[in-house]
């Protein structure tokens, strides 16, 4: 799932309770046990969201590969290859890696 403002705030201030609405943070450090972590500015949140989005985008190939791998019945393919002397499983894995390179 793509990163959201909440993810950026949690990344900047872990273990701090906060509340958001459409205009941004409306309550900060509101848990019973105060963290005394300073509320991040809008600019800090935007910068962190950009960093998190870049990290998310960099893993697009991995998400695509996983989805393709999940469609394979890999254990059956490996068994059939061993029984028949074929390379169906290896060919399928290589095709996925070629389609979604790192």
MMTF fields as JSON, N, C-alpha, C and O atoms, coordinates in Angstrom:
{
  "mmtfVersion": "1.0.0",
  "mmtfProducer": "UNKNOWN",
  "numBonds": 407,
  "numAtoms": 408,
  "numGroups": 102,
  "numChains": 1,
  "numModels": 1,
  "chainsPerModel": [1],
  "groupsPerChain": [102],
  "chainIdList": ["A"],
  "bondAtomList": [4, 2, 8, 6, 12, 10, 16, 14, 20, 18, 24, 22, 28, 26, 32, 30, 36, 34, 40, 38, 44, 42, 48, 46, 52, 50, 56, 54, 60, 58, 64, 62, 68, 66, 72, 70, 76, 74, 80, 78, 84, 82, 88, 86, 92, 90, 96, 94, 100, 98, 104, 102, 108, 106, 112, 110, 116, 114, 120, 118, 124, 122, 128, 126, 132, 130, 136, 134, 140, 138, 144, 142, 148, 146, 152, 150, 156, 154, 160, 158, 164, 162, 168, 166, 172, 170, 176, 174, 180, 178, 184, 182, 188, 186, 192, 190, 196, 194, 200, 198, 204, 202, 208, 206, 212, 210, 216, 214, 220, 218, 224, 222, 228, 226, 232, 230, 236, 234, 240, 238, 244, 242, 248, 246, 252, 250, 256, 254, 260, 258, 264, 262, 268, 266, 272, 270, 276, 274, 280, 278, 284, 282, 288, 286, 292, 290, 296, 294, 300, 298, 304, 302, 308, 306, 312, 310, 316, 314, 320, 318, 324, 322, 328, 326, 332, 330, 336, 334, 340, 338, 344, 342, 348, 346, 352, 350, 356, 354, 360, 358, 364, 362, 368, 366, 372, 370, 376, 374, 380, 378, 384, 382, 388, 386, 392, 390, 396, 394, 400, 398, 404, 402],
  "bondOrderList": [1, 1, 1, 1, 1, 1, 1, 1, 1, 1, 1, 1, 1, 1, 1, 1, 1, 1, 1, 1, 1, 1, 1, 1, 1, 1, 1, 1, 1, 1, 1, 1, 1, 1, 1, 1, 1, 1, 1, 1, 1, 1, 1, 1, 1, 1, 1, 1, 1, 1, 1, 1, 1, 1, 1, 1, 1, 1, 1, 1, 1, 1, 1, 1, 1, 1, 1, 1, 1, 1, 1, 1, 1, 1, 1, 1, 1, 1, 1, 1, 1, 1, 1, 1, 1, 1, 1, 1, 1, 1, 1, 1, 1, 1, 1, 1, 1, 1, 1, 1, 1],
  "groupList": [{"groupName": "UNK", "atomNameList": ["N", "CA", "C", "O"], "elementList": ["N", "C", "C", "O"], "formalChargeList": [0, 0, 0, 0], "bondAtomList": [1, 0, 2, 1, 3, 2], "bondOrderList": [1, 1, 2], "singleLetterCode": "X", "chemCompType": "L-PEPTIDE LINKING"}],
  "groupTypeList": [0, 0, 0, 0, 0, 0, 0, 0, 0, 0, 0, 0, 0, 0, 0, 0, 0, 0, 0, 0, 0, 0, 0, 0, 0, 0, 0, 0, 0, 0, 0, 0, 0, 0, 0, 0, 0, 0, 0, 0, 0, 0, 0, 0, 0, 0, 0, 0, 0, 0, 0, 0, 0, 0, 0, 0, 0, 0, 0, 0, 0, 0, 0, 0, 0, 0, 0, 0, 0, 0, 0, 0, 0, 0, 0, 0, 0, 0, 0, 0, 0, 0, 0, 0, 0, 0, 0, 0, 0, 0, 0, 0, 0, 0, 0, 0, 0, 0, 0, 0, 0, 0],
  "groupIdList": [1, 2, 3, 4, 5, 6, 7, 8, 9, 10, 11, 12, 13, 14, 15, 16, 17, 18, 19, 20, 21, 22, 23, 24, 25, 26, 27, 28, 29, 30, 31, 32, 33, 34, 35, 36, 37, 38, 39, 40, 41, 42, 43, 44, 45, 46, 47, 48, 49, 50, 51, 52, 53, 54, 55, 56, 57, 58, 59, 60, 61, 62, 63, 64, 65, 66, 67, 68, 69, 70, 71, 72, 73, 74, 75, 76, 77, 78, 79, 80, 81, 82, 83, 84, 85, 86, 87, 88, 89, 90, 91, 92, 93, 94, 95, 96, 97, 98, 99, 100, 101, 102],
  "secStructList": [7, 7, 7, 7, 2, 2, 2, 2, 2, 2, 2, 2, 1, 6, 6, 7, 7, 3, 3, 3, 3, 6, 6, 3, 3, 3, 3, 3, 1, 7, 1, 1, 1, 7, 7, 7, 7, 7, 7, 7, 7, 2, 2, 2, 2, 2, 2, 2, 2, 2, 2, 2, 2, 2, 2, 2, 2, 2, 6, 2, 2, 2, 2, 2, 2, 2, 2, 2, 2, 2, 2, 1, 7, 2, 2, 2, 2, 2, 2, 2, 2, 2, 2, 2, 6, 7, 7, 2, 2, 2, 2, 2, 2, 2, 2, 2, 2, 2, 2, 6, 7, 7],
  "xCoordList": [0.841, 0.0, 0.893, 1.874, 0.551, 1.356, 1.371, 0.388, 2.495, 2.584, 1.629, 1.37, 1.117, 0.203, 0.814, 1.856, 0.162, 0.647, 0.845, 1.813, -0.072, 0.053, 1.374, 2.024, 1.761, 3.008, 4.216, 5.16, 4.175, 5.278, 5.373, 6.472, 4.242, 4.251, 4.767, 5.578, 4.312, 4.763, 6.261, 6.962, 6.748, 8.168, 8.986, 10.067, 8.466, 9.163, 9.041, 9.963, 7.9, 7.629, 6.979, 5.793, 7.74, 7.157, 6.672, 7.232, 5.633, 5.058, 4.394, 4.128, 4.119, 3.421, 1.99, 1.747, 1.051, -0.364, -0.738, -0.39, -1.452, -1.879, -3.206, -3.654, -3.824, -5.094, -5.033, -4.481, -5.609, -5.613, -7.035, -7.967, -7.183, -8.384, -7.919, -6.727, -8.817, -8.438, -7.451, -6.775, -7.355, -6.458, -5.104, -4.238, -4.905, -3.627, -3.788, -4.841, -2.721, -2.711, -3.608, -3.453, -4.54, -5.432, -5.172, -5.602, -4.472, -4.091, -2.747, -2.503, -1.879, -0.525, -0.146, -0.47, 0.539, 1.052, -0.052, 0.098, -1.172, -2.372, -2.584, -3.638, -1.598, -1.758, -1.544, -1.078, -1.885, -1.692, -0.215, 0.153, 0.619, 2.066, 2.648, 2.747, 3.025, 3.526, 4.934, 5.781, 5.172, 6.494, 7.364, 8.59, 6.739, 7.449, 8.223, 9.207, 7.781, 8.367, 7.7, 6.476, 8.504, 7.987, 7.193, 7.596, 6.07, 5.241, 6.008, 6.542, 6.073, 6.796, 6.047, 4.82, 6.824, 6.23, 5.643, 5.92, 4.835, 4.282, 5.403, 5.308, 6.455, 7.588, 8.306, 8.678, 8.502, 9.148, 8.299, 8.821, 7.002, 6.094, 6.145, 6.201, 6.126, 6.176, 7.483, 7.476, 8.596, 9.89, 9.926, 10.425, 9.398, 9.39, 8.458, 8.765, 7.331, 6.404, 7.063, 6.88, 7.812, 8.55, 9.578, 9.726, 10.29, 11.277, 10.612, 11.097, 9.499, 8.773, 8.219, 8.233, 7.731, 7.212, 8.32, 8.1, 9.516, 10.651, 11.029, 11.315, 11.03, 11.339, 10.272, 10.592, 9.017, 7.912, 8.055, 7.928, 8.318, 8.46, 9.63, 9.56, 10.702, 11.878, 11.592, 12.343, 10.533, 10.19, 9.047, 8.476, 8.71, 7.621, 7.897, 6.992, 9.16, 9.494, 9.231, 8.755, 9.536, 9.367, 7.883, 7.505, 7.048, 5.6, 5.052, 4.213, 5.528, 5.074, 5.527, 4.762, 6.781, 7.289, 6.492, 6.106, 6.246, 5.514, 4.134, 3.698, 3.447, 2.119, 2.193, 1.337, 3.213, 3.369, 3.766, 3.261, 4.665, 5.065, 3.872, 3.723, 3.02, 1.86, 0.894, 0.139, 0.915, 0.033, 0.542, -0.201, 1.826, 2.413, 2.147, 2.122, 1.955, 1.892, 3.303, 3.569, 4.202, 5.624, 6.001, 6.812, 5.44, 5.795, 5.384, 6.131, 4.208, 3.774, 4.66, 5.012, 5.021, 5.901, 7.256, 7.796, 7.806, 9.093, 8.986, 9.877, 7.912, 7.703, 7.607, 8.257, 6.776, 6.616, 7.937, 8.244, 8.719, 10.016, 10.941, 11.629, 10.956, 11.797, 11.35, 12.177, 10.043, 9.507, 9.682, 9.9, 9.582, 9.583, 10.905, 11.075, 11.837, 13.105, 12.95, 13.719, 11.965, 11.72, 12.235, 12.708, 12.137, 12.575, 11.457, 11.721, 10.224, 9.071, 9.131, 8.883, 9.461, 9.489, 10.59, 10.351, 11.798, 12.912, 12.587, 12.882, 11.988, 11.62, 10.606, 10.707, 9.632, 8.608, 9.221, 8.898, 10.099, 10.755, 11.618, 11.576, 12.394, 13.233, 12.409, 12.817, 11.26, 10.388, 9.864, 9.787, 9.508, 9.021, 10.143, 9.925, 11.332, 12.466, 12.815, 13.21, 12.667, 12.941, 11.861, 12.158, 10.617, 9.52, 9.589, 9.243, 10.04, 10.098, 11.518, 11.768, 12.471, 13.86, 14.046, 13.253, 15.133, 15.468, 15.911, 16.234],
  "yCoordList": [-1.174, 0.0, 1.247, 1.316, 2.201, 3.41, 4.154, 4.132, 4.814, 5.537, 6.726, 7.378, 6.988, 8.101, 9.024, 8.72, 10.14, 11.116, 10.465, 10.764, 9.577, 8.893, 8.119, 8.101, 7.483, 6.719, 7.635, 7.285, 8.804, 9.762, 10.244, 10.346, 10.541, 11.007, 9.91, 10.181, 8.69, 7.573, 7.337, 7.004, 7.505, 7.346, 8.422, 8.147, 9.635, 10.748, 10.714, 11.11, 10.239, 10.276, 8.978, 8.964, 7.882, 6.601, 6.668, 7.385, 5.911, 5.79, 7.066, 7.186, 8.017, 9.234, 9.156, 8.859, 9.422, 9.399, 10.75, 11.809, 10.678, 11.905, 11.654, 10.516, 12.745, 12.65, 13.581, 14.678, 13.127, 13.904, 14.19, 13.452, 15.261, 15.468, 15.949, 15.879, 16.426, 16.837, 17.994, 18.201, 18.749, 19.899, 19.571, 20.442, 18.337, 17.947, 17.467, 16.96, 17.635, 17.171, 18.075, 19.296, 17.478, 18.252, 17.986, 18.762, 16.895, 16.61, 15.894, 15.038, 16.261, 15.711, 15.243, 15.897, 14.114, 13.554, 13.473, 13.935, 12.869, 12.895, 11.622, 11.455, 10.723, 9.515, 9.844, 10.932, 8.902, 9.107, 9.24, 10.011, 8.494, 8.569, 9.485, 9.098, 10.675, 11.665, 11.312, 10.906, 11.472, 11.185, 12.433, 12.336, 13.598, 14.88, 15.007, 15.742, 14.295, 14.436, 15.619, 15.743, 16.475, 17.674, 17.3, 16.428, 17.966, 17.724, 18.134, 19.242, 17.245, 17.61, 18.701, 18.798, 19.503, 20.556, 19.943, 18.79, 20.724, 20.261, 19.954, 18.995, 20.754, 20.537, 19.228, 18.476, 18.954, 17.703, 16.495, 15.478, 16.625, 15.538, 15.324, 14.185, 16.407, 16.3, 15.659, 14.822, 16.041, 15.464, 13.976, 13.18, 13.601, 12.19, 11.387, 10.249, 11.972, 11.291, 11.065, 10.009, 12.029, 11.88, 10.754, 9.957, 10.683, 9.623, 8.251, 7.301, 8.153, 6.884, 6.466, 5.283, 7.434, 7.137, 6.625, 5.701, 7.219, 6.765, 5.331, 4.516, 5.025, 3.66, 2.685, 1.574, 3.096, 2.268, 2.03, 0.9, 3.097, 2.983, 2.079, 1.351, 2.127, 1.316, -0.185, -1.006, -0.539, -1.947, -2.408, -3.475, -1.624, -1.995, -3.335, -4.154, -3.558, -4.822, -6.003, -7.049, -5.842, -6.94, -7.262, -8.43, -6.23, -6.468, -7.154, -8.05, -6.732, -7.35, -8.799, -9.673, -9.045, -10.42, -11.309, -12.419, -10.824, -11.638, -12.003, -13.146, -11.041, -11.321, -12.4, -13.283, -12.329, -13.334, -14.69, -15.725, -14.683, -15.943, -16.617, -17.838, -15.8, -16.351, -17.08, -17.946, -16.734, -17.395, -18.773, -19.577, -19.036, -20.327, -21.378, -21.069, -22.593, -23.719, -24.315, -25.331, -23.647, -23.944, -25.356, -26.0, -25.851, -27.197, -28.252, -29.196, -28.095, -29.056, -28.955, -29.967, -27.72, -27.543, -28.206, -28.857, -28.044, -28.657, -30.186, -30.868, -30.709, -32.16, -32.685, -33.666, -32.008, -32.44, -32.363, -33.252, -31.307, -31.185, -32.331, -32.901, -32.667, -33.769, -35.1, -35.935, -35.286, -36.546, -36.651, -37.738, -35.502, -35.523, -35.069, -35.14, -34.605, -34.121, -32.809, -32.533, -31.999, -30.717, -29.562, -29.769, -28.347, -27.144, -26.107, -24.905, -26.565, -25.665, -24.642, -23.455, -25.108, -24.2, -23.151, -21.959, -23.598, -22.666, -21.67, -20.482, -22.141, -21.257, -20.208, -19.042, -20.617, -19.689, -18.632, -17.449, -19.058, -18.116, -17.134, -15.931, -17.635, -16.751, -15.764, -14.615, -16.19, -15.293, -14.165, -13.012, -14.503, -13.479, -12.489, -11.278, -13.01, -12.141, -11.232, -10.082, -11.753, -10.931, -9.874, -8.747, -10.23, -9.27, -8.155, -7.012, -8.484, -7.521, -7.455, -7.948, -6.851, -6.813, -5.883, -4.973, -6.149, -5.277, -3.929, -3.06],
  "zCoordList": [0.0, 0.0, 0.0, 0.74, -0.813, -0.911, 0.422, 1.163, 0.723, 1.987, 2.029, 1.017, 3.228, 3.462, 4.508, 5.089, 4.736, 5.716, 7.079, 7.779, 7.455, 8.746, 8.831, 9.876, 7.729, 7.7, 7.902, 8.61, 7.274, 7.423, 8.864, 9.41, 9.483, 10.871, 11.795, 12.681, 11.604, 12.434, 12.248, 13.204, 11.03, 10.769, 11.484, 12.006, 11.502, 12.154, 13.676, 14.388, 14.166, 15.607, 16.058, 16.386, 16.078, 16.492, 17.945, 18.774, 18.22, 19.564, 20.062, 21.258, 19.183, 19.579, 19.081, 17.911, 19.965, 19.59, 18.977, 19.499, 17.862, 17.186, 16.504, 16.363, 16.085, 15.376, 14.177, 14.252, 13.069, 11.825, 11.371, 11.69, 10.629, 9.833, 8.463, 8.164, 7.638, 6.282, 6.256, 5.249, 7.343, 7.394, 8.009, 8.084, 8.447, 9.034, 10.462, 10.851, 11.241, 12.626, 13.47, 13.457, 14.199, 15.069, 16.545, 17.398, 16.856, 18.241, 18.207, 17.356, 19.15, 19.154, 20.554, 21.545, 20.628, 21.878, 22.919, 24.05, 22.505, 23.33, 24.151, 24.765, 24.169, 24.97, 26.447, 26.786, 27.317, 28.752, 29.101, 29.987, 28.411, 28.64, 27.566, 26.402, 27.95, 26.994, 26.521, 27.315, 25.225, 24.656, 24.624, 24.568, 24.658, 24.564, 23.258, 23.185, 22.232, 20.9, 20.23, 20.238, 19.657, 19.0, 17.755, 16.985, 17.57, 16.388, 15.14, 15.081, 14.127, 12.897, 12.121, 12.161, 11.425, 10.602, 9.333, 8.999, 8.638, 7.358, 6.371, 5.604, 6.384, 5.476, 5.815, 4.914, 7.105, 7.505, 7.102, 6.646, 7.278, 6.894, 5.384, 4.92, 4.619, 3.157, 2.698, 1.796, 3.305, 2.964, 3.281, 2.485, 4.442, 4.832, 3.931, 3.573, 3.566, 2.659, 1.297, 0.691, 0.819, -0.437, -0.324, -1.25, 0.807, 1.021, 1.06, 0.445, 1.786, 1.87, 0.507, 0.167, -0.271, -1.61, -2.52, -3.303, -2.424, -3.237, -2.869, -3.747, -1.575, -1.132, -1.624, -2.045, -1.571, -2.061, -3.564, -4.034, -4.311, -5.769, -6.151, -7.141, -5.368, -5.657, -5.522, -6.048, -4.836, -4.637, -5.551, -5.326, -6.572, -7.482, -8.157, -8.316, -8.555, -9.212, -8.275, -8.717, -6.994, -6.03, -5.841, -5.757, -5.775, -5.638, -6.888, -6.792, -8.059, -9.308, -9.409, -9.817, -9.031, -9.051, -8.114, -8.481, -6.909, -5.932, -6.461, -6.325, -7.062, -7.605, -8.68, -8.739, -9.524, -10.579, -9.997, -10.431, -9.018, -8.369, -7.705, -7.757, -7.077, -6.371, -7.303, -6.861, -8.583, -9.55, -9.97, -10.534, -9.684, -10.054, -8.973, -7.782, -9.399, -8.468, -8.467, -9.109, -7.722, -7.849, -7.412, -8.077, -6.324, -5.874, -6.897, -7.151, -7.479, -8.499, -9.736, -10.342, -10.106, -11.262, -11.019, -11.913, -9.818, -9.488, -9.505, -10.01, -8.96, -8.959, -10.387, -10.748, -11.199, -12.589, -13.354, -14.149, -13.121, -13.783, -13.384, -14.231, -12.092, -11.627, -12.232, -12.598, -12.331, -12.86, -14.38, -14.915, -15.067, -16.531, -17.159, -18.377, -16.324, -16.873, -17.631, -18.552, -17.253, -17.93, -17.07, -15.953, -17.608, -16.887, -16.831, -16.852, -16.761, -16.774, -15.642, -15.857, -14.436, -13.277, -13.441, -13.246, -13.801, -13.986, -15.09, -14.962, -16.163, -17.277, -16.828, -17.209, -16.022, -15.541, -14.622, -14.731, -13.724, -12.811, -13.595, -13.338, -14.542, -15.353, -16.167, -16.337, -16.67, -17.437, -16.543, -16.97, -15.312, -14.38, -14.046, -14.026, -13.786, -13.472, -14.655, -14.465, -15.868, -17.049, -17.24, -17.636, -16.962, -17.115, -16.083, -16.379, -14.859, -13.759, -13.212, -12.112, -13.96, -13.506, -12.309, -12.067, -11.566, -10.43, -10.912, -10.102]
}
